[in-house]
């Protein structure tokens, strides 16, 4: 029978190292994903809140892109109308 006997301090140090390895693994996962909570197993409330907020941010980004495109179209139309008015004023004066 192979039994390993450890002193209390050795056992405590081993448990501490095991806990540190677990924390390092979590930290490496957070660093790799860029997220504090990467799965629902880590913290379900935070995960689903973050997922919902990410979806809202994507929707707002799409809306901002649409608004920017609309603003550019309106600016171009305004410049076109200004050019047409200028041509019409020139034609009337002749």
N, C-alpha and C positions, 0 to 999 in steps of 0.2 A: 504494500500500500504506500503510495506516494502522497505524502501530506506535506504541505508547506506551512510552517508556523511563522507568523509575523507578530512583531510587537505592535502595540497599540499605535505608536508613533509612525511606524512603517505603514500600517493599514490606513491611518489618517492621511499620510502623504500620498499614498496611492489613490485614494478617493479624491483628494484635492487635484491631483494631476488629471484624473479622469474627467472631473468637472471642468477643468481648464480646457481640455481637448474638445469637449462638447461646446463650450462657449466660443472657442476659436473656429470650430466648424460653422457655427451660426454666423459669426462675424464675417467669415470668408464668403458665405452665401450672400449675405447682405451686400458686401462689397462687389461681388460678381454681378448681382442683379440690379444694384443701385436702389434697392427697395428695402425698407426696414422689415417688412413682412412679405415674404415671397410666396407663401402658400397659406391656405386656409387652416392648416394644422398649426401654424405658428401662433396666430391670433385671429380667430374667425371674424370678430367684429371689425378689427382694423383692416383685415384683408378685403372684406366686402365693402366697407366704406371707401377704401382706396380704389377698388375696382369701379365703384359708382362714380367717384370723383374723376377718375381717369376718363371714363366715358363722357362725362359732362365737359371735361376739358377738350376732348376731341371734337365734340359737337360745337363748342364755342369757337374752336380754331377754324372749323369749316365755315361757320357763320362769318367770322372775321375775314376769311379769304373771299367769301361772296360779297361782303360789304366793300372790300378794297377793289374788287373787280367792278362793282357797280359804280363806285366813285370814279374810277378811271374812265368808264364808259360815259358817265355824265360830263366829266371834264372834257373829253374828246367831242362830245355832242355840243357842248357850250362853245368850244373853239370853232367848230364847224358853223354853228349858227352865227357867231360873230363875224366870221369870214363872209358868209352869205349876205349879212346885213351890210357889210362894207361894200360888197360888189353891187348890191341893189342901190345903195346911196350914191355910188359912183355913176351907175347907169341913169339915175334920176337927174343928176346934176348935168349930164351931157346933153 
